[in-house]
């Protein structure tokens, strides 16, 4: 059985002070459920927003078929990871 994996955000932080972890998780788990792997974090409260993602692990998970959520896709695009992934796909 193939596991349906997604790359999405997991909320952390106190009330009214959110920051998020970028995680790889089974699609059926709840938003803050147990993750397979944590690959980065995102803090929208800083100016500019802090985006820290392990590019090597993100490319691995995208390569094995993990689907990013819309928000994570935009974060990966801002970090330049989606461009690297598309270039790697084009050379195969």
Rosetta blueprint (number, residue, H / E / L):
1 X L
2 X L
3 X L
4 X L
5 X E
6 X E
7 X E
8 X E
9 X E
10 X E
11 X E
12 X E
13 X L
14 X L
15 X L
16 X L
17 X L
18 X L
19 X E
20 X E
21 X E
22 X E
23 X E
24 X E
25 X E
26 X E
27 X L
28 X L
29 X L
30 X L
31 X L
32 X L
33 X L
34 X L
35 X L
36 X L
37 X E
38 X E
39 X E
40 X E
41 X E
42 X E
43 X E
44 X L
45 X L
46 X L
47 X L
48 X L
49 X L
50 X E
51 X E
52 X E
53 X E
54 X L
55 X H
56 X H
57 X H
58 X H
59 X H
60 X H
61 X H
62 X H
63 X H
64 X L
65 X L
66 X L
67 X E
68 X E
69 X L
70 X H
71 X H
72 X H
73 X H
74 X H
75 X H
76 X H
77 X H
78 X H
79 X H
80 X L
81 X H
82 X H
83 X H
84 X H
85 X H
86 X H
87 X H
88 X H
89 X H
90 X H
91 X H
92 X L
